[in-house]
Amino acid sequence: MSSSSVTNSSAADETLRAQIFQRLHPRVYLERFIAEKIRPDGRTFDEWRNVSVNVGSISTADGSALVRMGDTTIVCGVKAEIAEPELDHPEQGFLVPNIDLPAICSPKFKPGPPTEEAQVLSDRLNEALVASGVLSLSSLCIHPGKAVWTLYVDCTCINYDGNVFDAALLAMLGALRSTTLPKATYNEETGRTTCSRKTRSPVQLTRNFASSSFGVLDKSHVLSDPTAFEEPLMDVTLTVIVDDRGELISTTESGGAISEETLLRCINRAKERALQLKD
């Protein structure tokens, strides 16, 4: 057997042993990397994965976007429908975000009804869009009290490798920016709304923002943009949403409390990240 064959076989054995150790002792496996000030995928603690955004990729939707954040891949489509407004808000339309985590995106999900994680993510995405005021619901009004637009913003995760919230929110904003609506006219005599096939106008978003998620390990190690392997091992997860002017919109913590110093550090990182994504 040649020396190169022996070397390749030895390297393969080392890789296999590392994979087995990672599965059996994931926390210890991660901590050994953290002790060397590096992460299992080779990134530093502050480093983000590469992001790509492709808008308008779904021709059958009114707006769409495909986002890749590392190996996490999200496709989002916007579909517009005409509906009656609520009695309490006769001049406001509806914005309905939703995310699906199908079995094809990760072995952790099974076929069937929406998982609890998908429902929680959908609620968080809805809160983020509402808190930011990214879209004036009154701009979706066709005729007060009679007809408004409902925008269904549906995301599907194609590949799940952590930090799905950031990727999904980025996809939703990209899809909304590419959304155009046909000119709609309400006829009071017939009670019907007609739409032009030729004239369309873009949806007007009121601000540009981004979310940045972090994982905190042992109270002192803050990892930006955690992967699917890192996420369940974190003691605390934190998501910070800021706009491109550096204005803080919201922070969300889960799993426990963090120090004020750590929070401020994450907010500053999130502001830098928002400017990067803007460019």
Accessible surface in RSA format (square Angstrom, percent):
REM  Atomic radii and reference values for relative SASA: ProtOr
REM  Chains: A
REM  Algorithm: Lee & Richards
REM  Probe-radius: 1.40
REM  Slices: 20
REM RES _ NUM      All-atoms   Total-Side   Main-Chain    Non-polar    All polar
REM                ABS   REL    ABS   REL    ABS   REL    ABS   REL    ABS   REL
RES MET A   1   192.55  99.7 103.42  68.4  89.13 212.2 108.52  92.3  84.03 111.3
RES SER A   2    63.99  54.1  46.79  62.4  17.20  39.6  51.17 109.0  12.82  18.0
RES SER A   3    93.11  78.7  80.80 107.8  12.31  28.4  52.03 110.8  41.08  57.6
RES SER A   4    68.81  58.1  62.45  83.3   6.36  14.6  47.98 102.2  20.83  29.2
RES SER A   5    49.00  41.4  41.88  55.9   7.12  16.4  17.21  36.7  31.79  44.5
RES VAL A   6    79.74  52.5  78.20  70.8   1.54   3.7  79.11  68.7   0.64   1.7
RES THR A   7    87.05  61.9  83.21  84.4   3.84   9.2  62.25  83.6  24.80  37.5
RES ASN A   8   102.75  70.9  95.91  92.7   6.84  16.5  27.28  65.6  75.48  73.0
RES SER A   9    59.94  50.7  51.45  68.7   8.50  19.6  29.67  63.2  30.27  42.4
RES SER A  10    58.73  49.6  53.38  71.2   5.35  12.3  26.58  56.6  32.15  45.0
RES ALA A  11    56.02  51.5  48.03  74.1   7.99  18.2  54.59  76.9   1.44   3.8
RES ALA A  12    60.89  56.0  48.73  75.2  12.16  27.7  56.03  78.9   4.86  12.9
RES ASP A  13    67.15  47.0  65.85  65.5   1.31   3.1   9.29  21.9  57.87  57.7
RES GLU A  14    97.66  56.1  94.38  71.4   3.28   7.8  34.49  66.7  63.16  51.6
RES THR A  15    74.61  53.1  69.47  70.4   5.13  12.2  48.34  64.9  26.27  39.7
RES LEU A  16   100.96  56.2  99.64  71.3   1.33   3.3 100.65  70.7   0.31   0.8
RES ARG A  17   134.69  56.6 128.95  65.7   5.74  13.7  69.85  95.5  64.84  39.3
RES ALA A  18    42.49  39.1  34.85  53.8   7.64  17.4  41.91  59.0   0.58   1.5
RES GLN A  19    95.17  53.2  93.82  68.6   1.36   3.2  29.68  63.2  65.49  49.7
RES ILE A  20    84.85  48.3  83.87  62.5   0.98   2.4  84.85  61.1   0.00   0.0
RES PHE A  21    57.83  28.9  55.62  34.4   2.21   5.8  57.63  34.9   0.20   0.6
RES GLN A  22    48.72  27.2  47.85  35.0   0.87   2.1   5.77  12.3  42.94  32.6
RES ARG A  23   205.81  86.4 177.45  90.5  28.36  67.5  58.74  80.3 147.07  89.1
RES LEU A  24   122.01  68.0  98.16  70.2  23.85  60.0 100.46  70.6  21.55  58.0
RES HIS A  25    88.66  48.5  83.79  58.2   4.87  12.5  49.85  51.4  38.81  45.2
RES PRO A  26    46.09  33.6  46.09  42.0   0.00   0.0  46.09  38.1   0.00   0.0
RES ARG A  27    73.70  30.9  73.44  37.4   0.26   0.6  43.73  59.8  29.97  18.2
RES VAL A  28    63.38  41.7  63.37  57.4   0.01   0.0  63.37  55.1   0.01   0.0
RES TYR A  29    33.70  15.7  33.22  18.9   0.47   1.2  11.96   9.0  21.74  26.8
RES LEU A  30     0.00   0.0   0.00   0.0   0.00   0.0   0.00   0.0   0.00   0.0
RES GLU A  31    61.53  35.3  56.92  43.1   4.61  11.0  20.65  39.9  40.88  33.4
RES ARG A  32   149.22  62.7 141.57  72.2   7.65  18.2  53.98  73.8  95.24  57.7
RES PHE A  33    59.18  29.6  57.10  35.4   2.08   5.4  59.15  35.9   0.04   0.1
RES ILE A  34     7.84   4.5   5.40   4.0   2.45   5.9   5.40   3.9   2.45   6.6
RES ALA A  35    80.44  74.0  44.27  68.3  36.17  82.3  56.75  79.9  23.69  62.7
RES GLU A  36   134.35  77.1 112.11  84.8  22.24  53.0  37.39  72.3  96.96  79.2
RES LYS A  37   155.17  75.7 141.88  87.1  13.29  31.6  97.55  87.8  57.61  61.4
RES ILE A  38    66.55  37.9  66.55  49.6   0.00   0.0  66.55  47.9   0.00   0.0
RES ARG A  39     1.01   0.4   0.00   0.0   1.01   2.4   0.00   0.0   1.01   0.6
RES PRO A  40    41.16  30.0  14.31  13.0  26.85  97.6  14.51  12.0  26.65 165.7
RES ASP A  41    76.12  53.3  37.18  37.0  38.94  92.1  45.33 106.7  30.79  30.7
RES GLY A  42    46.21  57.0   0.00   N/A  46.21  57.0  26.50  72.7  19.71  44.1
RES ARG A  43    16.07   6.7  15.12   7.7   0.95   2.3  16.07  22.0   0.00   0.0
RES THR A  44    74.91  53.3  74.91  75.9   0.00   0.0  66.03  88.7   8.88  13.4
RES PHE A  45    36.20  18.1  34.13  21.1   2.07   5.4  34.13  20.7   2.07   5.9
RES ASP A  46    78.24  54.8  71.70  71.4   6.54  15.5  26.04  61.3  52.20  52.1
RES GLU A  47    78.92  45.3  72.49  54.8   6.43  15.3  27.67  53.5  51.24  41.8
RES TRP A  48    38.09  15.3  23.56  11.4  14.53  34.1  15.06   8.0  23.02  37.4
RES ARG A  49    21.59   9.1  15.03   7.7   6.56  15.6  19.25  26.3   2.34   1.4
RES ASN A  50   137.00  94.5 124.85 120.6  12.15  29.2  35.70  85.9 101.29  97.9
RES VAL A  51    43.41  28.6   8.45   7.6  34.97  84.3   9.36   8.1  34.05  92.4
RES SER A  52    57.54  48.6  51.20  68.3   6.34  14.6  50.29 107.1   7.25  10.2
RES VAL A  53    70.76  46.6  35.72  32.3  35.04  84.4  36.22  31.5  34.54  93.7
RES ASN A  54    80.54  55.5  77.13  74.5   3.41   8.2  21.76  52.4  58.78  56.8
RES VAL A  55    77.56  51.0  62.31  56.4  15.26  36.8  62.31  54.1  15.26  41.4
RES GLY A  56    52.02  64.2   0.00   N/A  52.02  64.2  23.37  64.1  28.66  64.2
RES SER A  57    56.61  47.8  18.43  24.6  38.18  87.9  26.39  56.2  30.22  42.3
RES ILE A  58    59.67  34.0  52.40  39.0   7.27  17.5  55.20  39.7   4.47  12.1
RES SER A  59   114.42  96.7  75.32 100.5  39.10  90.1  57.30 122.0  57.12  80.0
RES THR A  60   107.64  76.6  92.66  93.9  14.98  35.7  81.80 109.9  25.85  39.1
RES ALA A  61    25.09  23.1   7.57  11.7  17.52  39.9   9.36  13.2  15.72  41.7
RES ASP A  62    27.31  19.1  20.05  20.0   7.26  17.2   2.84   6.7  24.47  24.4
RES GLY A  63     4.85   6.0   0.00   N/A   4.85   6.0   4.85  13.3   0.00   0.0
RES SER A  64     0.39   0.3   0.39   0.5   0.00   0.0   0.00   0.0   0.39   0.5
RES ALA A  65     0.00   0.0   0.00   0.0   0.00   0.0   0.00   0.0   0.00   0.0
RES LEU A  66    30.76  17.1  29.06  20.8   1.69   4.3  29.06  20.4   1.69   4.6
RES VAL A  67     0.00   0.0   0.00   0.0   0.00   0.0   0.00   0.0   0.00   0.0
RES ARG A  68   118.74  49.9 118.40  60.4   0.34   0.8  32.16  43.9  86.59  52.5
RES MET A  69     5.76   3.0   5.76   3.8   0.00   0.0   4.80   4.1   0.96   1.3
RES GLY A  70    30.62  37.8   0.00   N/A  30.62  37.8  16.39  45.0  14.23  31.9
RES ASP A  71    92.97  65.1  86.28  85.9   6.69  15.8  12.88  30.3  80.08  79.9
RES THR A  72     0.00   0.0   0.00   0.0   0.00   0.0   0.00   0.0   0.00   0.0
RES THR A  73    15.53  11.0  15.53  15.7   0.00   0.0   6.45   8.7   9.08  13.7
RES ILE A  74     0.00   0.0   0.00   0.0   0.00   0.0   0.00   0.0   0.00   0.0
RES VAL A  75    32.95  21.7  32.17  29.1   0.78   1.9  32.17  27.9   0.78   2.1
RES CYS A  76     0.48   0.4   0.00   0.0   0.48   1.1   0.48   1.2   0.00   0.0
RES GLY A  77    16.32  20.1   0.00   N/A  16.32  20.1  11.58  31.8   4.73  10.6
RES VAL A  78     0.29   0.2   0.00   0.0   0.29   0.7   0.29   0.3   0.00   0.0
RES LYS A  79   103.32  50.4 103.30  63.4   0.03   0.1  75.65  68.1  27.68  29.5
RES ALA A  80    17.12  15.7   1.45   2.2  15.67  35.6   1.45   2.0  15.67  41.5
RES GLU A  81    93.71  53.8  89.26  67.5   4.45  10.6  27.13  52.5  66.58  54.4
RES ILE A  82    67.38  38.3  37.58  28.0  29.80  71.8  37.58  27.1  29.80  80.9
RES ALA A  83    37.29  34.3  27.44  42.3   9.85  22.4  37.26  52.5   0.03   0.1
RES GLU A  84   141.61  81.3 126.29  95.5  15.32  36.5  39.65  76.7 101.96  83.2
RES PRO A  85    15.23  11.1   1.52   1.4  13.71  49.8   1.74   1.4  13.49  83.8
RES GLU A  86    94.66  54.3  86.87  65.7   7.79  18.5  34.11  66.0  60.55  49.4
RES LEU A  87   176.70  98.4 152.12 108.8  24.57  61.8 154.35 108.4  22.34  60.1
RES ASP A  88   124.07  86.9  96.82  96.4  27.24  64.4  23.75  55.9 100.31 100.0
RES HIS A  89    84.34  46.1  80.90  56.2   3.45   8.8  51.78  53.4  32.57  37.9
RES PRO A  90    57.56  42.0  57.48  52.4   0.08   0.3  57.56  47.5   0.00   0.0
RES GLU A  91    92.70  53.2  92.08  69.7   0.61   1.5  18.39  35.6  74.31  60.7
RES GLN A  92    68.74  38.4  67.34  49.2   1.40   3.3   7.20  15.3  61.55  46.7
RES GLY A  93     3.15   3.9   0.00   N/A   3.15   3.9   0.00   0.0   3.15   7.1
RES PHE A  94    54.12  27.1  52.60  32.6   1.52   4.0  54.12  32.8   0.00   0.0
RES LEU A  95    28.74  16.0  11.72   8.4  17.01  42.8  11.72   8.2  17.01  45.8
RES VAL A  96    58.97  38.8  57.78  52.3   1.19   2.9  58.82  51.1   0.15   0.4
RES PRO A  97    13.12   9.6   3.62   3.3   9.50  34.5   3.62   3.0   9.50  59.0
RES ASN A  98    65.90  45.4  65.90  63.7   0.00   0.0  11.37  27.4  54.52  52.7
RES ILE A  99     3.93   2.2   0.00   0.0   3.93   9.5   0.00   0.0   3.93  10.7
RES ASP A 100    60.56  42.4  59.23  59.0   1.32   3.1  16.80  39.5  43.76  43.6
RES LEU A 101     7.15   4.0   0.06   0.0   7.09  17.8   0.06   0.0   7.09  19.1
RES PRO A 102    30.56  22.3  22.39  20.4   8.17  29.7  30.56  25.2   0.00   0.0
RES ALA A 103    36.28  33.4  20.78  32.1  15.49  35.2  20.96  29.5  15.31  40.6
RES ILE A 104   140.93  80.2 106.86  79.6  34.07  82.1 115.32  83.0  25.61  69.5
RES CYS A 105     5.13   3.9   0.00   0.0   5.13  12.1   0.32   0.8   4.81   5.2
RES SER A 106    13.56  11.5   8.90  11.9   4.65  10.7   5.43  11.6   8.13  11.4
RES PRO A 107   123.86  90.3 106.34  96.9  17.52  63.7 118.16  97.6   5.70  35.4
RES LYS A 108   116.92  57.0  82.45  50.6  34.47  82.1  65.06  58.6  51.86  55.2
RES PHE A 109    11.14   5.6   6.29   3.9   4.85  12.6   7.38   4.5   3.76  10.8
RES LYS A 110   148.43  72.4 137.38  84.3  11.05  26.3  94.07  84.7  54.36  57.9
RES PRO A 111   115.86  84.4  88.82  81.0  27.04  98.3  95.47  78.8  20.38 126.7
RES GLY A 112    61.80  76.2   0.00   N/A  61.80  76.2  27.01  74.1  34.79  77.9
RES PRO A 113   116.86  85.2 100.07  91.2  16.79  61.0 108.40  89.5   8.46  52.6
RES PRO A 114    88.93  64.8  71.83  65.5  17.10  62.1  77.17  63.7  11.76  73.1
RES THR A 115    38.27  27.2  30.37  30.8   7.90  18.8  37.69  50.6   0.58   0.9
RES GLU A 116   136.52  78.4 126.73  95.9   9.79  23.3  45.41  87.8  91.11  74.4
RES GLU A 117    56.87  32.6  49.23  37.2   7.63  18.2  33.57  64.9  23.30  19.0
RES ALA A 118     1.87   1.7   1.62   2.5   0.25   0.6   1.87   2.6   0.00   0.0
RES GLN A 119    99.38  55.6  94.63  69.2   4.75  11.3  32.47  69.1  66.91  50.7
RES VAL A 120    74.44  49.0  73.60  66.6   0.84   2.0  74.38  64.6   0.06   0.2
RES LEU A 121    13.39   7.5  13.39   9.6   0.00   0.0  13.39   9.4   0.00   0.0
RES SER A 122    14.49  12.2  13.23  17.7   1.26   2.9  12.60  26.8   1.89   2.7
RES ASP A 123    87.89  61.6  86.02  85.6   1.87   4.4  19.44  45.8  68.45  68.3
RES ARG A 124    62.87  26.4  60.08  30.6   2.79   6.6  26.31  36.0  36.55  22.2
RES LEU A 125     0.00   0.0   0.00   0.0   0.00   0.0   0.00   0.0   0.00   0.0
RES ASN A 126    57.85  39.9  57.85  55.9   0.00   0.0   8.11  19.5  49.75  48.1
RES GLU A 127   111.46  64.0 106.86  80.8   4.60  10.9  42.90  83.0  68.56  56.0
RES ALA A 128     5.62   5.2   1.82   2.8   3.80   8.7   5.27   7.4   0.35   0.9
RES LEU A 129     3.46   1.9   0.63   0.5   2.83   7.1   0.68   0.5   2.78   7.5
RES VAL A 130   106.59  70.1  87.91  79.6  18.69  45.0  94.50  82.1  12.09  32.8
RES ALA A 131    63.08  58.0  28.86  44.5  34.23  77.9  39.87  56.1  23.22  61.5
RES SER A 132     3.78   3.2   0.00   0.0   3.78   8.7   0.23   0.5   3.54   5.0
RES GLY A 133    39.10  48.2   0.00   N/A  39.10  48.2  31.18  85.6   7.91  17.7
RES VAL A 134     0.44   0.3   0.39   0.4   0.05   0.1   0.39   0.3   0.05   0.1
RES LEU A 135    10.44   5.8   0.00   0.0  10.44  26.3   0.00   0.0  10.44  28.1
RES SER A 136    47.44  40.1  37.86  50.5   9.58  22.1  33.91  72.2  13.53  19.0
RES LEU A 137    61.08  34.0  56.42  40.4   4.66  11.7  56.42  39.6   4.66  12.5
RES SER A 138    62.08  52.5  49.50  66.1  12.58  29.0  28.80  61.3  33.28  46.6
RES SER A 139    65.87  55.7  29.27  39.1  36.60  84.3  40.42  86.1  25.45  35.7
RES LEU A 140     2.26   1.3   2.14   1.5   0.12   0.3   2.26   1.6   0.00   0.0
RES CYS A 141    36.15  27.3  11.98  13.4  24.17  56.8   6.85  17.4  29.29  31.6
RES ILE A 142    35.06  20.0   3.99   3.0  31.08  74.9   8.47   6.1  26.60  72.2
RES HIS A 143    49.70  27.2  49.60  34.5   0.10   0.3  20.07  20.7  29.63  34.5
RES PRO A 144    71.02  51.8  60.03  54.7  10.98  39.9  60.34  49.8  10.67  66.3
RES GLY A 145    38.39  47.3   0.00   N/A  38.39  47.3  17.35  47.6  21.04  47.1
RES LYS A 146   108.60  53.0  99.65  61.1   8.96  21.3  44.60  40.1  64.01  68.2
RES ALA A 147     2.45   2.3   2.38   3.7   0.08   0.2   2.45   3.5   0.00   0.0
RES VAL A 148     0.00   0.0   0.00   0.0   0.00   0.0   0.00   0.0   0.00   0.0
RES TRP A 149    19.89   8.0  19.89   9.6   0.00   0.0  11.26   6.0   8.63  14.0
RES THR A 150     6.47   4.6   6.47   6.6   0.00   0.0   4.84   6.5   1.63   2.5
RES LEU A 151     0.00   0.0   0.00   0.0   0.00   0.0   0.00   0.0   0.00   0.0
RES TYR A 152    80.57  37.6  80.45  45.8   0.12   0.3  44.02  33.1  36.56  45.1
RES VAL A 153     0.00   0.0   0.00   0.0   0.00   0.0   0.00   0.0   0.00   0.0
RES ASP A 154    67.94  47.6  63.36  63.1   4.58  10.8  26.50  62.4  41.44  41.3
RES CYS A 155     1.30   1.0   0.00   0.0   1.30   3.0   0.00   0.0   1.30   1.4
RES THR A 156    46.62  33.2  46.45  47.1   0.16   0.4  21.30  28.6  25.32  38.3
RES CYS A 157     0.00   0.0   0.00   0.0   0.00   0.0   0.00   0.0   0.00   0.0
RES ILE A 158    77.04  43.8  71.24  53.1   5.80  14.0  71.24  51.3   5.80  15.7
RES ASN A 159    61.67  42.5  61.67  59.6   0.00   0.0  12.37  29.8  49.30  47.6
RES TYR A 160    21.62  10.1   8.09   4.6  13.53  35.2   2.13   1.6  19.49  24.0
RES ASP A 161    35.49  24.9  35.49  35.3   0.00   0.0   6.81  16.0  28.68  28.6
RES GLY A 162     0.00   0.0   0.00   N/A   0.00   0.0   0.00   0.0   0.00   0.0
RES ASN A 163     4.06   2.8   0.87   0.8   3.19   7.7   3.08   7.4   0.98   0.9
RES VAL A 164     5.46   3.6   1.86   1.7   3.59   8.7   1.86   1.6   3.59   9.7
RES PHE A 165    11.02   5.5   9.57   5.9   1.44   3.8   9.57   5.8   1.44   4.1
RES ASP A 166     5.49   3.8   2.70   2.7   2.79   6.6   1.14   2.7   4.35   4.3
RES ALA A 167     0.00   0.0   0.00   0.0   0.00   0.0   0.00   0.0   0.00   0.0
RES ALA A 168     0.00   0.0   0.00   0.0   0.00   0.0   0.00   0.0   0.00   0.0
RES LEU A 169     0.99   0.6   0.99   0.7   0.00   0.0   0.99   0.7   0.00   0.0
RES LEU A 170    22.96  12.8  20.56  14.7   2.41   6.0  21.89  15.4   1.08   2.9
RES ALA A 171     0.00   0.0   0.00   0.0   0.00   0.0   0.00   0.0   0.00   0.0
RES MET A 172     0.00   0.0   0.00   0.0   0.00   0.0   0.00   0.0   0.00   0.0
RES LEU A 173     0.54   0.3   0.54   0.4   0.00   0.0   0.54   0.4   0.00   0.0
RES GLY A 174     3.35   4.1   0.00   N/A   3.35   4.1   3.33   9.1   0.02   0.0
RES ALA A 175     0.00   0.0   0.00   0.0   0.00   0.0   0.00   0.0   0.00   0.0
RES LEU A 176     0.00   0.0   0.00   0.0   0.00   0.0   0.00   0.0   0.00   0.0
RES ARG A 177   107.49  45.1  84.19  42.9  23.30  55.5  54.74  74.8  52.75  32.0
RES SER A 178    34.58  29.2  11.00  14.7  23.58  54.3  22.02  46.9  12.56  17.6
RES THR A 179     0.07   0.1   0.00   0.0   0.07   0.2   0.00   0.0   0.07   0.1
RES THR A 180    44.42  31.6  44.42  45.0   0.00   0.0  33.03  44.4  11.39  17.2
RES LEU A 181    15.01   8.4  14.90  10.7   0.11   0.3  14.90  10.5   0.11   0.3
RES PRO A 182    20.49  14.9  17.32  15.8   3.17  11.5  17.32  14.3   3.17  19.7
RES LYS A 183   128.67  62.8 119.37  73.2   9.30  22.1  69.63  62.7  59.04  62.9
RES ALA A 184    22.93  21.1   1.09   1.7  21.84  49.7   1.09   1.5  21.84  57.9
RES THR A 185    78.29  55.7  74.76  75.8   3.53   8.4  59.85  80.4  18.44  27.9
RES TYR A 186    36.53  17.1  18.90  10.8  17.64  45.9   6.54   4.9  30.00  37.0
RES ASN A 187    67.25  46.4  61.62  59.5   5.63  13.5  16.15  38.9  51.09  49.4
RES GLU A 188   130.88  75.1 103.24  78.1  27.64  65.8  30.83  59.6 100.04  81.7
RES GLU A 189   170.19  97.7 130.09  98.4  40.10  95.5  53.95 104.4 116.24  94.9
RES THR A 190    88.44  62.9  57.79  58.6  30.65  73.0  63.35  85.1  25.09  37.9
RES GLY A 191    42.53  52.4   0.00   N/A  42.53  52.4  16.67  45.7  25.86  57.9
RES ARG A 192   177.52  74.5 173.69  88.5   3.83   9.1  48.94  66.9 128.58  77.9
RES THR A 193    35.18  25.0   7.91   8.0  27.27  65.0   4.07   5.5  31.12  47.0
RES THR A 194    90.26  64.2  84.92  86.1   5.34  12.7  70.21  94.3  20.05  30.3
RES CYS A 195    56.15  42.5  29.39  32.8  26.76  62.9  18.91  47.9  37.24  40.2
RES SER A 196    39.99  33.8  24.40  32.6  15.59  35.9  25.72  54.8  14.27  20.0
RES ARG A 197   236.87  99.5 198.37 101.1  38.50  91.7  76.04 103.9 160.83  97.5
RES LYS A 198   196.83  96.0 163.25 100.2  33.59  80.0 111.19 100.1  85.64  91.2
RES THR A 199    71.72  51.0  67.47  68.4   4.25  10.1  43.07  57.8  28.65  43.3
RES ARG A 200   108.02  45.4  79.23  40.4  28.79  68.5  42.54  58.1  65.48  39.7
RES SER A 201    62.54  52.8  61.29  81.8   1.25   2.9  36.04  76.8  26.49  37.1
RES PRO A 202    74.96  54.6  66.48  60.6   8.48  30.8  66.54  54.9   8.41  52.3
RES VAL A 203    14.67   9.7   1.58   1.4  13.09  31.6   7.09   6.2   7.58  20.6
RES GLN A 204   119.75  67.0 114.75  83.9   5.00  11.9  53.22 113.3  66.54  50.5
RES LEU A 205    41.40  23.1  11.09   7.9  30.31  76.2  11.20   7.9  30.20  81.3
RES THR A 206    86.86  61.8  49.55  50.2  37.31  88.9  55.99  75.2  30.87  46.7
RES ARG A 207    53.95  22.7  39.22  20.0  14.73  35.1  26.05  35.6  27.90  16.9
RES ASN A 208    44.37  30.6  41.23  39.8   3.15   7.6  16.85  40.5  27.52  26.6
RES PHE A 209     6.04   3.0   0.00   0.0   6.04  15.7   2.86   1.7   3.18   9.1
RES ALA A 210     7.84   7.2   5.30   8.2   2.54   5.8   7.33  10.3   0.51   1.3
RES SER A 211     7.82   6.6   0.13   0.2   7.69  17.7   0.00   0.0   7.82  11.0
RES SER A 212     0.77   0.7   0.77   1.0   0.00   0.0   0.00   0.0   0.77   1.1
RES SER A 213    11.78  10.0  11.78  15.7   0.00   0.0  10.24  21.8   1.54   2.2
RES PHE A 214     0.54   0.3   0.00   0.0   0.54   1.4   0.00   0.0   0.54   1.5
RES GLY A 215     0.00   0.0   0.00   N/A   0.00   0.0   0.00   0.0   0.00   0.0
RES VAL A 216     1.92   1.3   1.92   1.7   0.00   0.0   1.92   1.7   0.00   0.0
RES LEU A 217     0.41   0.2   0.41   0.3   0.00   0.0   0.41   0.3   0.00   0.0
RES ASP A 218    68.83  48.2  51.36  51.1  17.47  41.3  24.46  57.6  44.37  44.3
RES LYS A 219   180.40  88.0 164.23 100.8  16.16  38.5 110.59  99.5  69.81  74.4
RES SER A 220    66.94  56.6  53.63  71.6  13.31  30.7  45.33  96.5  21.61  30.3
RES HIS A 221    52.83  28.9  51.78  36.0   1.05   2.7  27.44  28.3  25.39  29.5
RES VAL A 222     1.78   1.2   0.08   0.1   1.71   4.1   0.08   0.1   1.71   4.6
RES LEU A 223     0.00   0.0   0.00   0.0   0.00   0.0   0.00   0.0   0.00   0.0
RES SER A 224     0.00   0.0   0.00   0.0   0.00   0.0   0.00   0.0   0.00   0.0
RES ASP A 225     0.00   0.0   0.00   0.0   0.00   0.0   0.00   0.0   0.00   0.0
RES PRO A 226     3.15   2.3   3.15   2.9   0.00   0.0   3.15   2.6   0.00   0.0
RES THR A 227    14.58  10.4  14.58  14.8   0.00   0.0  10.73  14.4   3.85   5.8
RES ALA A 228    31.77  29.2  20.77  32.1  11.01  25.0  21.56  30.4  10.21  27.0
RES PHE A 229    49.51  24.8  39.84  24.7   9.67  25.2  47.15  28.6   2.36   6.7
RES GLU A 230     1.75   1.0   1.75   1.3   0.00   0.0   0.62   1.2   1.13   0.9
RES GLU A 231    45.18  25.9  38.88  29.4   6.30  15.0  15.24  29.5  29.94  24.4
RES PRO A 232   106.14  77.4  66.20  60.3  39.94 145.2  79.76  65.9  26.38 163.9
RES LEU A 233    25.51  14.2  21.30  15.2   4.21  10.6  24.60  17.3   0.91   2.4
RES MET A 234    19.57  10.1   0.00   0.0  19.57  46.6   0.00   0.0  19.57  25.9
RES ASP A 235    56.65  39.7  42.73  42.5  13.92  32.9  25.61  60.3  31.04  31.0
RES VAL A 236    11.47   7.6  10.43   9.4   1.04   2.5  11.47  10.0   0.00   0.0
RES THR A 237    45.77  32.6  44.78  45.4   0.99   2.4  35.32  47.4  10.45  15.8
RES LEU A 238     0.74   0.4   0.00   0.0   0.74   1.9   0.49   0.3   0.25   0.7
RES THR A 239    10.21   7.3   9.45   9.6   0.77   1.8   1.69   2.3   8.52  12.9
RES VAL A 240     0.00   0.0   0.00   0.0   0.00   0.0   0.00   0.0   0.00   0.0
RES ILE A 241     5.52   3.1   5.52   4.1   0.00   0.0   5.52   4.0   0.00   0.0
RES VAL A 242     0.24   0.2   0.24   0.2   0.00   0.0   0.24   0.2   0.00   0.0
RES ASP A 243     0.88   0.6   0.29   0.3   0.59   1.4   0.29   0.7   0.59   0.6
RES ASP A 244    28.71  20.1  21.67  21.6   7.04  16.6   2.46   5.8  26.24  26.2
RES ARG A 245   179.10  75.2 139.47  71.1  39.62  94.3  76.90 105.1 102.19  61.9
RES GLY A 246    23.83  29.4   0.00   N/A  23.83  29.4  15.65  42.9   8.19  18.3
RES GLU A 247    92.35  53.0  85.10  64.4   7.25  17.3  34.64  67.0  57.71  47.1
RES LEU A 248    80.08  44.6  57.38  41.1  22.70  57.1  57.38  40.3  22.70  61.1
RES ILE A 249    32.09  18.3   3.34   2.5  28.75  69.3   7.30   5.3  24.79  67.3
RES SER A 250    33.98  28.7  25.91  34.6   8.07  18.6  29.55  62.9   4.43   6.2
RES THR A 251    53.58  38.1  27.78  28.2  25.79  61.5   2.74   3.7  50.84  76.8
RES THR A 252    65.36  46.5  59.81  60.6   5.55  13.2  38.75  52.0  26.61  40.2
RES GLU A 253    71.81  41.2  44.88  34.0  26.93  64.1  15.81  30.6  56.00  45.7
RES SER A 254    63.39  53.6  55.41  73.9   7.99  18.4  46.53  99.1  16.87  23.6
RES GLY A 255    70.99  87.5   0.00   N/A  70.99  87.5  34.16  93.8  36.83  82.5
RES GLY A 256    43.03  53.1   0.00   N/A  43.03  53.1  32.00  87.8  11.03  24.7
RES ALA A 257    93.74  86.2  65.53 101.1  28.22  64.2  66.95  94.3  26.79  71.0
RES ILE A 258    31.74  18.1   3.47   2.6  28.27  68.1  11.28   8.1  20.46  55.5
RES SER A 259    62.90  53.1  46.23  61.7  16.67  38.4  51.18 109.0  11.72  16.4
RES GLU A 260   129.61  74.4 118.74  89.8  10.87  25.9  44.07  85.2  85.54  69.8
RES GLU A 261   131.91  75.7 123.27  93.3   8.65  20.6  45.68  88.4  86.23  70.4
RES THR A 262     5.33   3.8   5.33   5.4   0.00   0.0   0.42   0.6   4.91   7.4
RES LEU A 263    42.77  23.8  42.77  30.6   0.00   0.0  42.77  30.0   0.00   0.0
RES LEU A 264    94.00  52.4  93.55  66.9   0.45   1.1  93.55  65.7   0.45   1.2
RES ARG A 265    89.73  37.7  85.44  43.6   4.29  10.2  45.98  62.8  43.75  26.5
RES CYS A 266     0.13   0.1   0.12   0.1   0.01   0.0   0.01   0.0   0.12   0.1
RES ILE A 267    17.96  10.2  17.96  13.4   0.00   0.0  17.96  12.9   0.00   0.0
RES ASN A 268    83.13  57.3  81.55  78.8   1.58   3.8  20.16  48.5  62.97  60.9
RES ARG A 269    27.65  11.6  25.98  13.2   1.67   4.0  17.88  24.4   9.77   5.9
RES ALA A 270     0.25   0.2   0.06   0.1   0.19   0.4   0.06   0.1   0.19   0.5
RES LYS A 271    74.48  36.3  73.05  44.8   1.43   3.4  26.27  23.6  48.21  51.3
RES GLU A 272   106.64  61.2 103.50  78.3   3.14   7.5  36.16  69.9  70.48  57.5
RES ARG A 273    17.88   7.5  17.28   8.8   0.60   1.4   0.45   0.6  17.43  10.6
RES ALA A 274     4.71   4.3   1.39   2.2   3.32   7.5   1.48   2.1   3.23   8.6
RES LEU A 275    93.04  51.8  92.63  66.3   0.41   1.0  92.64  65.1   0.40   1.1
RES GLN A 276   103.29  57.8  86.11  62.9  17.18  40.9  38.53  82.0  64.76  49.1
RES LEU A 277    48.95  27.3  20.44  14.6  28.51  71.7  23.72  16.7  25.23  67.9
RES LYS A 278   120.21  58.6  89.80  55.1  30.41  72.4  49.86  44.9  70.35  74.9
RES ASP A 279   153.26 107.4  89.45  89.0  63.81 150.9  48.53 114.2 104.73 104.4
END  Absolute sums over single chains surface
CHAIN  1 A    15119.8      12149.9       2969.9       8212.0       6907.8
END  Absolute sums over all chains
TOTAL         15119.8      12149.9       2969.9       8212.0       6907.8
